[in-house]
Amino acid sequence: ASAATSTCSLAAVGVVAASMTELSALRDQPGGPNAPPVPPRFLRHSDEQTVVGLAAVLQAMDSPALRDACYADWGVVAAPVFPGRMGGAGTFTKFREGGCAAISPHIIPQNSLHSVAGAISICLGMHGPNFGIGGGPDALAEGLTVALSLVDQSSLPGLWLVLTQWSPEPVPDGRGSTQTETTCHGIALALLPGAGQGLTLRMTLPESQPSLGKAIPRLVLSGKESDPLAAAVGREALAELAGWLTAGSAQQRAAPWSFGLPWGGRAELVQEQYQQQTKAA
């Protein structure tokens, strides 16, 4: 049996996808005309996942539900997948060719696990906790778990959960770019304490925990279960989540988005209408 352990509401969402070509323009102007101003050249040295992550947050901030929100005490949890690989590969090449003098000091603050969350927090003047979670194939599961735990058990007025990854995973060319065609994806979820009238994010855990080495995440969308190995990598799961979130109507999201956690249990996004129908049944 499973019991709900954490619940919060989803106030707004931002979904961004950009190719290497599109990232250049997004780096200069990550937000739309109604977005808070970003300092000039703020993202000049940032990892690409930071760029799409901030762009997704700025997109979500334009939602009517958040236009009057104050973010001073909000927190940020970012869960990137393999951040900083292209910048790191370029740094190794520069060091080999020119030694220490050729390496930029920005490589550490701009290409680490915590860089996405840190940049978003600084850009928007937030004073709540900000840190990176995961960094590997299970970043989606780890980010969801930590974010839900923070919102459910802390006094934060709100929390940004930022999920980013490349798809497919790029092959660094050693010059700060990639040898292959790829797209950088970012999802920003504005989470508020308690259940809301729209979308609810909840996490359930089983009474008995399975062995970590045996459990494989499984994704369920509209009643259909995906390939467990693809879900374990997390790339298909993030793409399915983006598609579910950007569906045109509540009817298209009638069935919950559900993601199996590697350690057992599930994280789910559920429409209020679906919850009422379930209770009535």
Buried (B, 14 or more C-beta within 10 A) or exposed (E): EEEEBBBBBBBBBBBBBBEBEBBEEBBBEBBEEEBEEBEEEBBEBBBBBBBBBBBBBBBBBBBEBBEEBEBEEBBBBBBBBBBBBBBBBBBEBBBEEEEEEEBEEBBEEBBBBBBBBBBBBEBBEBEBBBBBBBBEBBBBBBBBBBBBBBBBEEEBBBBBBBBBBBBEBBEBBBEBBBEEEBBBBBBBBBBBBEBBEBBBBBBBBBEEEEEEEEBEBBBBBBEEEBEEEBBBBBBBBBBBBBEBBEEEEEEEBBBBBBBBBBBBBBBBBBBBBBBEEEEEE
